[in-house]
Amino acid sequence: MSVTSTNPDYDAHLAEWRMMDDALSGETAVKANTKYLPKPSGMVEAEKQDASNRYLYQNYRARAQYEQWVKDSLRSMMGMVSRLQPEIELPEGMKGVLENATSDGFGLKQLFFRIVRQSISHGRVPMVVNVDDDGRPYFSTYRAVNAINWKTRAVGGRQDLVLAVFVEFREKDPENEYSHETEQVYRVYKLMEGICHSGVLDEDDEVIEQFRPLGTSDAGGLLLKGLDYLPVIYCGSTDNAPDVDEVPLLTMARAALKSYQLSADYFIALHQTSHPQPWVSGLDEEADLSVTGPSAAWDLGPNGSCGYLEFQGAGIEAVRTAMQDQKGAALEAGAKVMDVSGIESGEARKARQDDQHATLHSIVITAAEAIEQGLRYAAEWAGYRPEQVVFSVKPEFNVAEVNAAVLKELQQAVMSNGVSWATYWDYLTTGKLPDRGYDDERELVGQQGPSLGLIGDDG
């Protein structure tokens, strides 16, 4: 077997991931792939007779309309997730990862958003924990389509990951600052003599970078600490096992693509009903009626006649109804708040929102657990106790309303040093009282000193 070999689970889901890529990219990407809008048989035959007839399909495709339901739903969900605040605890020596957690220099919160976004859109976020030449930990994430192979094996009575292969892209000519050409290589993580090693191969299995223990410095060849496991995490939409999870927005993407196919028939039918086909008969051979339109006059001669073949469009309404059905299916599948025809009751809207929250709930939980697991790998690597690391997120998406009466009572309590300014501020910004014990609250009150009152307060 070659390094290019793929896991059967990968093969089974690759088409879905590519469909999601196109669905999220939008109309240009969807129309560039003819498999989403097959050519009608009449157009196929017309092109066989004359290649110039390809314009028929081009016009047919150009009139079709792809709705951005998938991208809009993802944006809506991420807007809700962006309000969540992770709870983070790290050893002092790892605090730098708060602002510099990714291979491209972004912090932990941005990493969390990236993972949630890709989990929603593709149901899978392969992630690797590594250390740079200075021993500082960082996370590398991969697209689902680039995590081509993985293998687990019974180690010490449990199933552990023993192989992970990722596709990477490198510049063909690093010396050419204007070139964007890349070549595909394969990064491999595997256990060798009980220690995690990493190396890079090309598609012919030729070694580009020699296998060496993960964490070995390029500069001095110094090994920070060998790991007896692969620090690779496959964050999914329901759990973080290596097996592929379902794609949350896949059903919505399929509905959007089906609506796109129906729209091609719908708009070509509308076009044909508004542009009837003229016909003529009984003309002399010399007659030239190549020009038509409201400004053109025809001389039919003594025996000529003409008329229009009008497209009746009996099936247009059925196609339009089918498109509406696909929109309804997309709304239900994507669990996204979207305008629908008619009046929707508050209970129906709440039910859809609760369903969306349930989907986001599992994704947020698994994303936070994946990051926490990765941070604990990094802590163990750096010599800290893994339990010193906490990364958790409460998936509370409903925005609580601030009660004016409660806020006023809190203000008076602050003035009399009964509660802390922190409690007042937490309620003002979140609509919730903080989950703090009595002793912790009194400690905060003691730290803030005597109250000076609110700005603008009388007296």
FIBA-48926 format. One record per residue (C-alpha): x, y, z. Coordinates in steps of 0.02 Angstrom, whole numbers, plus 32768, in hexadecimal, padded with zeros to 4 digits. Example, Ala and Ser with C-alpha at 12.3 -4.5 7.8 and 13.67 -1.06 7.14 Angstrom:
# FIBA-48926
82677F1F8186;82AC7FCB8165;
# end
This chain:
# FIBA-48926
800080008000;803680B27FDA;8035814F8043;7FA9818A7FCE;7F3780FE800D;7E95813B805B;7E2880FE80EA;7D8580AC80AE;7D228123811D;7D7881B480C5;7D48816F801A;7C93815E8052;7C8482158084;7CF7826F800A;7C6C82997F8F;7C0582E6801D;7C9583558055;7CB483927FA3;7BFB83B57F8F;7C00841D802E;7C98847D7FEC;7C3784AB7F4F;7B9584CF7FAD;7BF0854A801F;7C5685987F92;7BB785D07F3C;7B6A85DC7E8F;7C0C85EA7E2D;7C5285487E75;7BAC84ED7E62;7B9685217DAC;7C4984F27D83;7C1F843B7DA8;7BA583F57D28;7B7B83607D96;7B0983D17DFF;7AA383FD7D63;7AA6836E7CE3;7A8783997C2D;79D7836F7BF0;79D882E77B6B;79A083617AE4;7A3683D07B03;7AAA83397B01;7A6883057A57;7A7183B87A15;7B2A83C17A43;7B4A831B79ED;7B058363794C;7B628408795A;7BDE843979E1;7BA984EF79D2;7B0384BE7A22;7B5884B97ACB;7B1185687AE5;7A6985137B0B;7AAD84C77BAB;7B1185627BD5;7A7385CB7BD0;7A1385467C30;7A9885487CBA;7AA986057CBA;79F0861C7CE0;79F485A17D72;79FF85EC7E20;7A5F85A27EB2;7A2285DE7F5C;7AA486047FE3;7A4585A8806C;7ADB854580A6;7B5085DA80B8;7AC98643810A;7AA185B88186;7B5785A381B2;7B6C865E81CB;7AD186628239;7B1185D382A6;7BBD862082B7;7B6C86C382EC;7B1E8666837D;7BC0860B83A7;7C2386AE83A6;7BC786E48444;7C09865084A7;7C9A8670851E;7D1385DF853D;7D5085BE85EE;7E0D85A585E5;7E8B85738669;7F418553863D;7FE5853B869A;804B85DA86A1;80C985978625;8043857885A2;7FEC862185AA;803886538503;7FC485DA84AA;7F30864A84D6;7F6286C5844E;7FCF865483E3;7F7D85AA83D4;7F7C8584831A;80058566829A;7FD7860E824A;7FDC866F82EE;7F27867D8329;7EE8866283DB;7E8285DB8430;7DDB86328418;7DF78644835E;7E2A858C8358;7D86856083AD;7D2185C1832C;7D7F856F829D;7D5E84C182E1;7CA584E382FE;7C91852D824F;7CE2849881F9;7C82841E8266;7BDE846E8231;7C0C84708178;7C6A83CA8169;7C4E836B820B;7D09834E8224;7DA483B28256;7E498351825A;7EC083A682D3;7F7583878306;7FCF83CB83A0;808683F38383;8112845D83CC;818084D98372;823E84E4837B;82318546841E;81C484C28470;812485298465;808584C5843E;801284EB83AD;7F80849C834E;7F7C846F8297;7ED18450824A;7EAC83FA81A4;7E1883F88130;7DB283588135;7DE1832F8080;7E9B833880AC;7E9782B8813A;7E9E822480C5;7ED081928134;7ED0815B81E9;7EDB80B78246;7EB8807C82F6;7EFB7FE3834C;7EE67F8E83F4;7F707FD28466;7F6E7F9D851C;7EBC7F618511;7E757FFE84BF;7E648041840E;7EE980C583EE;7F1581268352;7FB580E18305;7FB681368259;7F7A81DC8212;7F9F821C8162;7F7B82CE8126;7F8B8322807D;7FEF83C48081;801E84407FF9;80CA848E7FE5;810E85137F71;815E84CB7ED6;81D9855B7EC7;81F585B27F70;827586247F1E;81F186707EAB;819486ED7F17;810B87047E96;80E3864D7E75;804C85F67EC2;806E85497E7C;806A84BE7EFD;808D84057F04;803283837F6B;808F83257FF3;805982AE807D;807E82C98135;807C82288199;806D82128255;808C81648297;80D08104832B;818280C48315;81CD806283A6;814080A18413;8162815B83F0;810181D0837C;816681FB82E1;813E82718252;8180827681A0;815282B580F3;8148824C8053;811B82707F9F;809B820F7F3B;812081917F06;8149816B7FBD;81EF81C67FAE;822582168052;822682D48050;823D82E9810C;8286825B8172;821C820E81FB;824D824C82A6;81FA82588351;817582DE8354;81B5837683B1;8268836B8371;82AF8417834D;82E9843E829C;837484A982E1;83C784398360;83708393834D;833D839E8404;82A983318436;8238838984B0;81E282E984E8;81B1824F8486;80F882248486;80BA8171848E;801A81A38432;7FEB820B8399;7FB582BC83CD;7F3282B98343;7E7B82E08367;7DEB82C982ED;7D6A8344832D;7CBD831582ED;7C0C835482F5;7BD882D48379;7C7A829083C3;7D37829483AE;7D5681E18376;7DB781C682D3;7D198184827C;7CC48202820A;7C2B825A8252;7B94829881F1;7B998342819D;7B1783B181F4;7AEF841B815A;7AF6838F80D9;7A39837C80C8;7A28843880B2;7AAE8437802B;7A5383AD7FCD;79B0840F7FD6;7A0884AB7F95;7A52844B7F03;79AB83FA7ED9;795A84A77EDB;79E584E07E65;79B884547DEB;78FF847D7DF4;792285377DDB;797785117D34;78D484C67CF2;786C854E7D44;78C985E27CFA;78DE85957C4D;782185777C4D;7801862D7C7C;787886647BF3;782085FB7B71;777286387BA1;77A986EC7B8A;780386C87AE5;778D86657A73;77D7861279D8;779F865F7933;777385EF789E;7757861577E6;771C85AF7751;76F785C17697;778686397673;77E6865175D3;7898861175D5;78DA86C375CA;788486FC766B;78F8872C76F9;78A5873077A5;7941871A7810;791A87B77875;788D87B378F4;784E8827797C;77D888B97999;7836892A791F;783E88AC7890;77BD889C7802;77AB87FE7798;777787F776E2;7724874D76D7;76F4875A7620;764B872475D8;764E86737621;76AE868876C5;766A86787775;76B486847823;768F866E78DA;76D986447984;76F585A179DD;76D385D27A90;771A85707B22;7686854B7B93;76ED852A7C31;766F84B77C83;76F4846F7CF6;773F85147D32;76D4851D7DCF;7704846A7DFE;77BD84947DED;77A685317E57;774F84CB7EDD;77DC844C7EDB;785984D97EF4;77F785167F8B;77F684657FD0;78B484607FC3;78BF8504801F;785384BD80A9;78C0842180B1;795C848D80BB;791484F58148;78E6845B81AB;798B8401818A;79F9849781AC;799A84CE8246;79B285848216;793F8615823B;7905864D818F;786C86A6814C;77E7862B8111;7742864880B9;76AE8666812B;76AD868D81E4;7715861E8254;76E086098309;775886308395;7758857983CA;7786853E831B;781485BB8310;7852858B83BE;784E84D2838D;78BC84F582F7;7933855D835F;793C84D583E5;79678456835E;79F184C6831D;7A3384DF83CD;7A35842383E8;7AA2840F834E;7B14849B8382;7B1784568432;7B6F83B58401;7BE68410838C;7C198491840E;7C33840B8493;7C9F839C8424;7D04843183E4;7D2A846A8496;7D5783B884CB;7DCB83A68434;7E288446845E;7E3484158516;7E79836B84E6;7EF983BD8474;7F2D843784FD;7F4383A48575;7FB2834E84F6;801983EE84EE;801F83FA85AD;805C834885BE;80DC83698536;811C84038593;812383AB863C;808483F0868B;7FF5838B86D5;7F6883788655;7EE4839D86D9;7F2A844E86E7;7EDA8471863E;7E2484A48628;7DCC84D98588;7D1084D28593;7C7E852D8542;7BCB8533857F;7B5D852784E3;7ADB85A6851A;7A9985FA847D;79FF865384BE;7A1E870B84E3;79D98732858F;797F87D785A8;79B68851862E;792B887486AB;792C892D86DA;78E9890B8789;796F888987AD;79F588FD8768;79BA898887DB;79BF89158873;7A6F88DF8845;7AA289958836;7A6489B888E6;7ABD891B8925;7B5F895888D6;7B4A8A038928;7B3D89B089D2;7BCD893889AD;7B5688A489AF;7B8D88628905;7C2188868895;7C3088F287FB;7C5E8852879D;7BB3880887C5;7B5C88A7878D;7BBE88AA86EA;7BA387F086C6;7AE8880686D6;7AE788A5866E;7B45885485DD;7AFD87A385E2;7A5687AF863B;7A90872786B3;7ACF87288765;7B7C86DA8771;7B8E862D87BC;7BF886608852;7BF786268906;7BDC869B899B;7C93869C89D0;7CCF86C28920;7C5387518911;7C88879C89B8;7D3D87928982;7D1587F688E5;7CB88878894D;7D4D888889C0;7DC488A1892F;7D62893188E2;7D6589A2897A;7CDC8A1D89AB;7C578A418928;7C5C8AEB88D3;7BB38AD7887F;7B858AD187C8;7BB08B5E8751;7B218BDA874E;7AD68B9787F0;7A828C1D885B;7ADA8C4B88FB;
# end
